[in-house]
């Protein structure tokens, strides 16, 4: 992927200063996802593995909403007419979007406003950091349409963010989690005014983009892979990961800058 020429068909893309911004862009429908946008988002996050110019990613929605999830007419309706094998192909494809978001080395910052439900809530959950506005309303509303709450990794990831009991309540009831609850429970890193949302998200993205990006990728990998290992294994994994980072030029630059009482300039190598 060349982030400077990339031109997706189903969402907006902006790239500058090492920060890529993905904007879901169907504001008249509260930015729902379609079969095509699911697939293109999945492929885009997969391709970011080979896009070293991209240091961080901001995901947001056009208008005053993040996403209303799967489009009722373009996804939900057709799903009711599909065979079981076709349905499984679809659910595996949507799950692959979450896998791609978690596997790309760049930190992903979700800038959330207004409606953030269904697959939109899942995309927020799959991001590494989440900023919201007071108007943000998040709901994992799968049970409200007759489905299980275990969608796209929700039963694995959400309890690790907000705890088993709170996740159970949201996934069983499909109720809205307010922005204030989300911040208090640790889902939102912070809540900011609507007009400050994108500036705050971009400022955070730029801060990460100017940091030791190789090391950020290692941190993201370890945050995911240490979920299912013993403490002894995790400590050994981190010893090996940190040794890799100690062999980078960024580590040397940081020491030299500290010794000279200057701010280090990281280059990601």
Secondary structure, DSSP 8 states (H G I E B T S, - for coil): --TTT---SSSEEEEETTEEEEEE--GGGTS-B-HHHHHHHHHHHHHGGG-TT--EEEEEESTT-SB--B-IIIIIHHHTTS-HHHHHHHHHHHHHHHHHHHHSSSEEEEEE-SEEETHHHHHHHHSSEEEE-TT-EEE-GGGGGT--S--TTHHHHHHHHH-HHHHHHHHHH---EEHHHHHHHTSSSEE--GGGHHHHHHHHHHHHHTS-HHHHHHHHHHHHHGGGS-HHHHHHHHHHHHHHHHTSHHHHHHHHHHHTT--------
